[in-house]
């Protein structure tokens, strides 16, 4: 009897698709509520491997980007622009303070 039930269940299971895989990923908008992603049966392992490969690739690619000459040039331009705007703001503040001092 037990073998007949197992055979019937095996036949039924073979006729149906396997259950979906579910993965949870970080939700940057709300870190306390991860995002659930439904994948076709058996695909979660591929997703896991792909994410680890992406992380490994980024570990080598990102430092190279930040050390590139183009990045260094753009960073220097941004810093120079910031210094110029900061200097202009302080100059305007000094002028305003000097004008108030003269009125008093």
C-alpha positions in Angstrom: 0.0 0.0 0.0 2.8 2.4 1.0 4.6 1.8 -2.3 1.4 2.4 -4.3 0.9 5.8 -2.6 4.6 6.7 -3.2 4.3 5.7 -6.9 1.1 7.7 -7.3 2.6 10.8 -5.6 5.8 10.5 -7.7 3.7 10.3 -10.9 1.7 13.3 -9.8 4.8 15.3 -8.9 6.5 14.5 -12.2 3.5 15.9 -14.1 3.6 19.2 -12.3 6.1 22.0 -12.4 8.4 22.3 -9.3 7.7 25.1 -6.9 9.2 28.5 -7.6 12.5 29.6 -6.0 12.4 32.7 -3.8 15.3 35.1 -3.1 15.4 38.1 -0.9 17.4 41.1 -1.9 18.3 44.3 0.1 15.7 47.1 -0.1 17.8 50.3 -0.2 14.6 52.4 0.2 13.5 50.5 3.3 16.3 48.3 4.7 13.9 46.6 7.2 11.8 45.2 4.4 13.8 43.1 2.0 12.4 42.6 -1.5 11.2 39.1 -2.4 11.9 37.9 -6.0 10.2 34.8 -7.4 12.3 32.8 -9.8 11.6 29.7 -11.9 12.3 26.5 -10.0 16.1 25.8 -9.8 17.2 29.4 -10.8 18.0 30.7 -7.3 21.4 28.9 -7.4 22.2 30.5 -10.7 21.2 33.9 -9.3 23.4 33.4 -6.3 26.4 32.5 -8.4 25.8 35.5 -10.7 25.6 37.9 -7.7 28.9 36.5 -6.3 30.6 36.9 -9.7 29.3 40.5 -10.0 30.6 41.3 -6.5 34.0 39.8 -7.4 34.1 41.8 -10.6 33.2 45.0 -8.8 35.9 44.4 -6.2 38.5 44.7 -8.9 36.8 47.2 -11.2 35.8 49.9 -8.7 39.3 50.6 -7.3 40.5 50.9 -10.9 37.9 53.5 -11.7 38.7 55.6 -8.7 42.4 55.5 -9.6 41.9 56.4 -13.3 43.3 59.6 -14.7 39.9 60.7 -15.9 38.4 60.3 -12.4 41.3 62.1 -10.8 40.9 65.0 -13.3 37.2 65.3 -12.7 37.7 65.1 -8.9 40.3 67.9 -9.0 37.9 70.1 -11.1 35.1 69.5 -8.6 37.3 70.4 -5.7 38.6 73.5 -7.4 35.0 74.6 -8.2 34.1 74.0 -4.5 37.1 76.0 -3.3 36.2 78.9 -5.6 32.6 79.0 -4.5 33.6 78.7 -0.9 36.1 81.6 -1.3 33.4 83.7 -3.0 30.9 83.0 -0.2 33.5 84.0 2.5 34.4 87.1 0.6 30.8 88.1 0.4 30.4 87.5 4.1 33.5 89.6 4.9 32.1 92.4 2.7 28.8 92.3 4.5 30.4 92.2 7.9 32.7 95.2 6.9 29.7 97.2 5.7 27.8 96.6 9.0 30.9 97.5 11.0 31.2 100.9 9.1 27.5 101.7 9.8 27.9 101.2 13.6 
